[in-house]
Amino acid sequence: MPSYPTPQAGASLLLSFSPASSHDPTDPPPTLLLLGPTRISALRAFSALEAGYKVVIGGPSPTLASAASSSAAETTTTSSWDSELLHRLQTSQLSHIPFSLSPSASQADWSTWFTSAESSNLLHGVTLIGLSDTLVSGSNNLALRRTLESAKAFRAEAKKRRFVVNVADRPELSDFSWMVSHRFDLVYPTSSSASPASSTQHADTPPKSPLQLALTTNSSACRLATRLRREIVASLPKSVGAAVLAVSELRKELKEEAAREKEEQEEGAVLGEGDSEETEGVGLNRPVEQLSREKSRFNGKTPSTSDWTTSNAQLTRMRYVAQLSEYWPLDRLATVSLASISAPSSPLSTSRPSSPLPSLSATPASEEPSHHSLSIAPISHTSQTRGRILLLGTGPGSPLLLTRLAYLLLTTSDPASPFYIDLFLTDKLVPSPILDLIPPSRRSGVVIARKYPGNAEAAQDELMRLAVEGAREGKTVLRMKQGDPFLYGRGGEEVLHFRKHGFESVVIPGLSSCLAGPTIAGIPVTQRGVAESLVVCTGVGRGGRDVQVAGYERGKTLAVLMGVARLRALVHSLVHHPTAPYPPYLPIALIERATSPDQRVVASTLERLADVLETLPPHRPPGMIVVGWAVMCLDGEGDMTILDDPEDEQRETRDQERVEKWAGAMGYRVREGLGETWRSVVEGVLDEAEHR
């Protein structure tokens, strides 16, 4: 029976309101009523207008604002209106209803006002009401500030009428609040010519993207919330809004294409995956059968391309878009399109894309240009000498864990240097922080593998072909792999492929995640008294086959790479091992995005972990699995006596007790991020680098 988290009071229910009327012109928009024509009302009115709401301002008659008058009463009325609200009223962006209750109005006064407004049909369509004159600026306006007693009376009368209300600067009287927010501009990378709005962008009126950011401290530290927003926005590339729009357009094109190719398909089946941000990515990735090539047909499981149905292909391509969103550099996502991911081998593509990617080199007209990479650009650096191919391990993900040689190969921009690279061929798992080390002037020579689900074999063949072509042209080719090239990096087959074509490649080791991941997660894969050996295995075999996992040994740590998508099957094979089954209570940890700032470690038992993951926020690929007593041995006070425990009839009972004590009442442990100590080391290194 899985355990579920206990709700803890103090949070807000974060929702984003997008009126259906913005999609259906026949559906009237909901109305937001803002009482008090103040500056804060102006800010909230603008947000509501961008969201498709009808906005009504309650205040004294605004006609006096433009009339020439010297009376004190008219001067007060005029000055009480914010200038932006007056502008929007004069341009018919919002409307006005009379509201002039005194700052100390009683509940009877509020009742009379509501009754009168309702009888005049002034509140028709109003769903939200904001009272803003409880917050005023400037000492001269203190007399205009509504009293707490009057604000309470407003809430009482509004709630009688089932309105949802906000009282400015009074969270205890509010049903909702306006969060600190930011809407990103629609800015494309400077090197991109694909911007549909490039000719219409102006510095004073930049177009806006669909991407919005909002955060709240739940009235605990509003000023700090503003700073946090500023720092978050500054940490993202300026083209992140364009990336969101590009992915949105790509999903739309894929749905439309699938619908055209199979109109008789049941309604909704072509959508592939859910569009809800709330459910997007929930659960683990599911394994996908690979498109066939000769060497992977031996197992009888892998279908050929012709066997695919339109729905299967659509699902695969939608998953590929999801993987683009997970792995691709944000600035490059801004220019992704259907043409850039289409390939003749795809069951959904009946013809070549209208705007195929340029080929790497002068390919004969009879040959098909590459469609197995997402970006191929001509390389300006050429040489008549024989080229070379380097296979580079880029480590688990953090740029700080690169080898010195890897750093030199990635960052060198001098063509005369022996570390200069002409062509970068990288797997999609190599993260953005490492790709960002490549000088901007060199990034046109970066090709990211188009390994969408089911296309891994074809994409692998394509990258090997590109490497050979580049080397034949005299280029230095860097084939980048996460981790180590020879530890489930398919480096061996590439060495043989390049040798067959006359190139003896250089293999440069990298730090594997099977060692770095557990270490940074606080899991020693070997530890005296706990674990005497380490076994590394994969969760998926060649061509998608299942793999046989070694049996249980008390003093062994099992590290599983590429096994998260098959977690339940993996656990089943472990606890039902034919010769040495694993105890169902044995500790297991899932380490996600090891060494990255958003690393997450979820630890539980073999029998619980899969169920636990269903209750937590979405999986963060890539991930690895660690099984064994080492998972728990350093938590809290630690336990170094696992192997010292005598093998008697009570050992299983003692083991279960120590696991229950470690897992706690919830039955699992979650650790977010790298931890303060590691983060302080990272920040110290970065600060030192900036001051050099």
N, C-alpha and C positions, 0 to 999 in steps of 0.2 A: 504494500500500500504506500504510494508516494506521499511525501509530506509537502505541504504548500505553505508559502510565506504568510505570516500573520500581518494583516493591514496595520499600518502605524499612522495615526492621525497626524495632521499637520501639512499634508500635501494638498495640491489643487488638482482638479480634474481638467487636464489640458485638452482642449478641443479646438479645432479650426473650423469656423463657420464659413461655408461656401454655398450661398443660397442657390437652390435649384433653378430659380428664375434666371440666373446668369446663363443657363443652358436652354431654358424654355421661355421664349419671349412672351408666351401667353400666360405665364404664371407670374402674378404680381410679386414684386420683391418685398421682403419683410422690412419693417420700419424701425429705425432707431430714433428715439426721442431724447434729445439732450437739453436739459433744463438749465438755463444760464448761458448767455452768449459770451463765454469766457475763452481765454487762450487754450485751456485744456480741452474745452469743447471743440475748438477748431482742430486740434491735433487728432482727436477721436473721430471727428466727422470725416477727416481725410482718409483715415484707415477704413472706416465703414464704407465710404464711397468706392474705394479701390476694391472692396470685397463684394460690391454689388448691392449694398443696402440703400434703401431710401432713407434720407436723413432729414429730420425735422428739428428745428431749434426753437425752444421755448424761451421767450424773453419779451421785454417791452417793445413797443412798435419801432421797427428799425427805420421808418420813414424820417424820423427826426434826425437821424444820423447824417442825412444829406441836406437837411433844411437849414437855412441861415437863421439862427436864433440866438438870443443872448440870455434867455431865461435860465435860471439855475436848474429848474426841473429838466429842461431840454438838454442842458449840458451834461447832467448826470446820466440821462438816458443815452446820449450819444457816446459818452466815454465808456459805458458799460459793455458796448459791443466790440468784440475783437474785429480788427480790420479784415482778416482773412475770411471770417464768417460773412461779413458784409459783402465782400467780393463774390463769394460763392452764392450768396443769396441773390445778388444782382445779376449773376450769370445763370440763374435757375438751376444750379447744381444741388440746392437744397431748398427747403421751404420753412415757413415760420408759423407758429401759433402763439397767441397772447399768453404771457406768463409774467406776472409782476408781484408775486407774493413777497411780503416783507421778509427780511432775514430771520425774524423771530416768529414766523407764522405758526399758529397752533394746529393741532390735528383737525379741529373743526374747520379752520381755513383751508387746509389741504383737502378735506372731504368736499367742501363746497367747490373748490377748483376742479377736482377730478369729475364731480358730478356734472358741472357745467360743460367741461370739455367733452365728456362722453355724450351728453345730450346734443351737442353741436357736431357730433361725429368727427371730432378733431383727433381722436385716438384710434381711429380705424386702422388696422394693420400693424399697430405698435406691438412689438414683442419685448423689446429691451428699453429700459429707461435709465439714463445717467443723470445724476444730480451733481453739477459741477461747481456751484457757487459756495460749497463748503471749503473750497481751496482757492484763495486769491493771492495775488502777488502785490507787493508794495504796501508800505505803511498807510498810504492815503486811502487804500481800499478796504481797510480792516472793518470799517462800518458796514460794508456790503457783504461781509462773510456770514453765511448762514450758521445759526447756532446749532449746537448738538441736539437740543430738544426739538427744534424744528426739523432737523434731518431725521430724527427718530419718528416723528409724526408722519413725514413723507413716506418712510418705509412702511409704516403700519397701514396707511391708506393704499399704497401701491400693492402691497401683498394681498390685501382684501380683494383686489381686482386681478390677482394672479399674474402681475407683471414681474419680470426678472429685473432686478435693479442693481445699480452701482452708485455708491455715494463716494465722491472723490475724497481721498485722504481718510476714509473711514472704513477700513476693511471689515470691521466687526458689524457694519450695517449693510454690507454688500454681498450679493449672490455671485458676482463674477468680478473680474478685474481685467484691466488692460495690461498685458505684459509688455516688457521692454522688447522691442522688435526692430527688425531691419529687413528691408526688401532689397535684394541684390540687383544691380544694374545688369543689363544685357550687354556684356562686353566680350568681344571675341579676341582670341590670341592675336597679337600684332602681326604674326607671320601668316595668319590665315586670310585667305581670299574668299572663304566660304560664307562669310557673314552676310545674311540676307538683308541686314539693316546697315551694312557698312557705309552706304552712301547717304544714309539719313541720320546717322548718329551725330549729335551735337553736344558739346561740353556742357551747355546750360540745361538741356533737356534730354538726358540719356534715356533710352527706352528701358523698361523694367522687365525683369525675368520672372518666371513663376516661383522662384525660390525665395522663401521668407524664413527668417530665424526669429524665434521668440524664446524668452526665458523669464523665469520669475524666481524671486527669493521668498515668495509668500509673505510679503510685507516685512521681512526680517532685515533687509539691507538694500533698499531701493537704489541708493547711490552706487553701491558696489555692483548691482545688476547692470547698470549703465556701463561701468568699466569692463565687466565681463563680456558684455555684448561687443564692445569696441575691440577687445583683444581677440575674440573669436573671429570676428569679421576680418581683422587684419591678418589672421593666420591662414586664411583661405586665399587661393588664387583669384584674381579679379574676374576671370572667365568662368567661375564656378556656376554662375547663373546660366550662362550659355550652355554649359555642360548638361544642366538639368533639362533645358529646352531641347537640346539635341537628342537626349535619350528618350524624352517624351515623344518627339517626332518619329524617332526610330521605331518605338513600340507601336505607334499609330500606323506607320507604313506597313509593318509586319502583319498587323491584324487585317488591314485592308487587302493586302496581297493574298493572304490565306483565304479570305472571304471570296475574293474574285476567282481563285483557282478551284474552290469547292463550295459553290453557292448552296448546294443541297445539304451541307453539314448542319447539324442541329444548332440552333441559336445558342450562342455563348460558348460553344465548344472550341472556337478558334481563338479564344482569348489567351490560351496557353497558361498563364499564371494570373493570380489575382492582382488587381490594380490598387488595392488598399495599402496605404503606407503602414497601417496598423498590423496587417497580416503578412506583408512582404517580408520574405526571409524567415518566417516562423518555421521552426523545425530544422532538420538537417538536410543538406543536399542529398539528392537521391542519385544512385548510380545510373549511368546511361550506357546502353549498348553502343559499341564503336562501329562506325562505318568500316566496311571490310577493306583489307588489302591482303595480298596473297599470304604473307607470313602470319596473319592472325586469323585465318579461316580454319585452322586445324581443329579448333575446339567445337565446331558445329553450332556455336551460339551466336556468332556475329552475323547479322544480316547484311546483305549488299544494299547499296544505295537504292536500287530499284524496288527493294522490298518495303521501303519506308512508305507510310501513308502520309497524307498531307497533315493530319493532326499530329502525328509523331514528329514530323519535321518542324511544325510550328512550335510545338512544345520545346523542342531542342533549341530553336533559335531564340525563343523567349528566355530560356535559361542562359543562353549565351549573353544576351543583353544584361541579364542580372549579374553575370560574372564580369562583364565589362564594368558595370557600376561598382563592383567590389574591388577590382584589381587595377583598372587602368588609371594612369595619371589624370587628375581632374582637368588640367589644362588641355590635354589631348582629347578628352571626351567632348569638349566643346565643338569639335569638328567631325565627330563620328556621324555616319549616315548609312542608309541601306546599301548604297553602292559600295561602301568600304567594307562591308561584311559579307556581301553576296559572293557566291562561287558557283561555277558551272556544275560542280558535283552535288550541290545542295538540291534536295528534292523539290524545294520551293522555287528554284531558279530555273526557268525554262529557256533563258537566254542570258547573254552577257549583260552585266550592268551597264546602264547608259553612260556612266562616268567611271570606267575602270581605273584602278590605281595604276600609276605609272610603274613600269618595270624597273628593276634595279639597274640593268645594263642593256646594252644593245642586243636585244633578243631577236633572232631571226623571225621574219614575219610568219613562218610556218609554225612557230612554237607559241604555246599559250603563255601570256604573261602571268605573273604570280597573282593568285587570289587567296593565298593562305596566310597572308600577313595583313595587318591593319594599316600599315603605312610604309610605302616603299618610295623612296625619293632618290634621284640621281645623286651620286657622290662626286664632288668636284675634285677631290684629291685623287690623282691617278699616278701610276708608276709603271715602267716597262719591266721592272724586276719581278721575279717570282714572288707571289704573295704567300701568306702564312695564315694559319687558323689557330686561335687560342681558345681553349675551353676553360672558362672561369667560374669558380664557385664564389657566389656573392654572399654566402653566409645566411643566417636565419632571417634577416630583415633589417636590423639596425645598421646604419652606415658606420657606426663606431666599432662594429665587430668585423668589418672588412679587413683582409690582410693588407699589408703595406703595398704589395705589388698590385692587388686589385684596385686600391685607391689611385695609384699612379696611372693605371690603364684607363680608368674611368674619367680622370680629371685632366689629362694632358691635352693641350690644345696646340702645341707646337708641332707642325708636320715633320720637323727635323729630329724630333725626339724618338728614341727607340721604343717609347711607350705609346706612341701615337696610334690611334685606331681609326680606320676608315669606315668600317661598317660594324654596327652593334646589332646582334641578333639575340633577342631576349625572350625568355619565357614570361607568361603573364603573371607568374607568381612573384617575380622580382618586383619589389614595392617601389612606389614613387620616390621615397626619400633617397634611394640608391640611384634611380634613374636621374634624379635631379642633380646629382654630382656631375653628370656629363655637361660640359659647357654649352650654353644656349646655342652657340654657333655650330655645334657639332650634332645637335639633336635631330637634324634632318636625316642623319645617317642611322637612326634607331628604328629597328623593325621589331614589333611585338607580335609574338606567335598568336595566330588566330585559332587557338585551341578551344573552340566551342564544344559543348558536350557531344560526344560521338565522333568528333573530327580530329581527335588527338593524333591518330596515325598519319593522316594526310598532312596535317600541319607540321608534324615532325619531319616528314619527308621533304616538305617544302623548304623548311629552314636549312636542312642539310644541303639541298640543291643550291640555295642562295649562297651558302658558305663556300661551296666549291666554285660557283660562278665568280664570286668576288675574289677568291684567291687566284683564279686563273687570270683575272685582270690585273694582278699585281697588288691587290689590296690586302691590308692586314684586317682580318675578320675576328671579332671577339664574340664568341658564343657564350652568352651569360646564362647561368643556371642558379636557382636558389639553393642554398646549402652547399653540398659538395658534388661535383660532377659524377663521381663514381658511387655515391650512396643514393640509389634510386633516382639518379639524374639522367639515366640512359646515356651516360658518357661513353661507355664501352662500345656500343653500337655505332656511335658517331666517330670514334677513333678508327674503327674498322672501315666505315664508309669513306672517310677522308683518305685513309691509306689506299683503299682500292682505286681512288681517283688521283693518286700521286702526291698526296699531302700528308706528311707526318705531323699531326697536331701536337700542341703543347697543352698538357692538362695542369691547371693551376688549382690546388686544393682550396676548399672553403670550409668554414666552420659549419658543421651540420646541425640542424635543429634538433636532432635526436639527442645531442649532448647539450647544446646551448639552451634549448627550450626548458628541459627539466631543471637545469642549473639555475636559471633566472627565476623559475617558478618555485625555487626552494626545495627541489626534489633531487637528492643525490642518487644517481643511478647505481652506484656502488657505495656501500657503507659498511664498515666493520660492525658485525653483530646484526646486520639487517639484510644486506644484499651483496653476494659474492660474485655475481656475474651479470652481464647485460646481453640480452638478445634483441636485435633489431630486425623487424620484419615489415612487410607491406600488407595492407588490407585488401589489395586487389592484384591479381596476377596478370600475366600477359594476355592481351585480348579480352580482358574483363573476367577471367577465370577466378573462381574462389581459390584461396590458398590454404595450405595446411600449416597450422600454428603449432609450435613446440609445446609439449605438455608442461604441466605445472611443476615447479620446483620452489620450495619455500625460500631459498636464498637467491632467487633469480628475479631480475627486473626485465619486463617486456616492454619495448618501445615499438609502437605501431605507427608507421607513416602511411598517409593516404587511406586511412581506414574509417574516417568519421562518417562518410556516406553509408557505410555498411555496418554501423555500430551494433545494431541489434543482432545481425547475423554473426558478427564477430564475437559478441558476448555469448551467443548460443553455442558457437563452436568451442569456446573456451570452457564453459561450465559443463559441456557434454563431450569433452575430449575423450576419444576412445581408450586411451591408456592412462592418462594422468589429468583428470578433470580439475579445473580451477574452482576453489571455494566460491560460492556466490557472494559471500561477504567480503571478499578480497578487495582492498582499496584500488581504485582506478581514478585517473585524472585525465581530463581533456584540457589541453593547453592550446589556446587559440591566439593566433597572431603573435607568436612568441617573439620577444624583444621589442615589439612595437609599443608605442605609448598606450594604445588601447588593448593591450594584452588582457586576456581573461583566463583564469584557471577555475574549472569546475571539478571538484573532487567528491566522489561518493563511493559506492560499492558496485561491483559488477551487476548485481541484480537490480540496482536502483537508477544508475546513471541515465539510461535512455529515457526513463520516465521523468527524471528530474529536469532534463534538458527541454522537455516539452512544456514545462512551466516557467522557464526563464526567457528573457529577451532573446532575439534571434541569434543563431550561430554566426560566428565571425571567422570565416575561412581566411587562410588555411589553418588547419588544426592537426595536432598529433595526440596520440594516446599513450599514457604510461600506466602499466599494470604491475602491481606488486606492493610489498610492504614498505618499500622506499617512499611511496607516495605520502605516507603519514608520519614517517619517522622523525622529521624535524619540526612538526607543528607543536606549538605550545612548549611544554617542558621536554618534548621529544621522547622517543622510545627506541633504545639501542639494544633491546634484549630479545628481539624476535627470534634470532637463531639460538639464543641461550635457553629458550623455553624447552623443558623436557618433553619428549614425545610420549605422552601417556594419554589415557582416555579423556582427561579433562582439558587437553590442549585446545581442542576446537571450541569448547565453552569459553576458555580464557581469551581466545582470539576474537570471538564474537563480542565479548565484553569490551575489549580494548578498542575494537572498531566502533562500537556504539558510543563509547566515551569520546572518541575522536570526532565522529560525524556529528554528534550533538542531537538535539531534539528534532531538528529539521531533516537529518539524515544526509546532509551534504554540506559542503563548504564552497564558497565563491570568493575569489580574490580578483578585484578589478585593478587594472593598471600594473605598472612596474614596481610600485612601492616607493615610499619616500626616500629610502636610502639609495636605491639604484637611480632614482630620478635626480637626486642631488648630485650624484657622480656625473650623470649625463649632462646636466645643466652646467656643471663646473667645466667640463671639457669644452662645451660649446662656447661658454663665455671666454675661455682662454683662447679659443680659435678666433673669435671675433676681434680680440684685442691684439692679435699678432700683426 
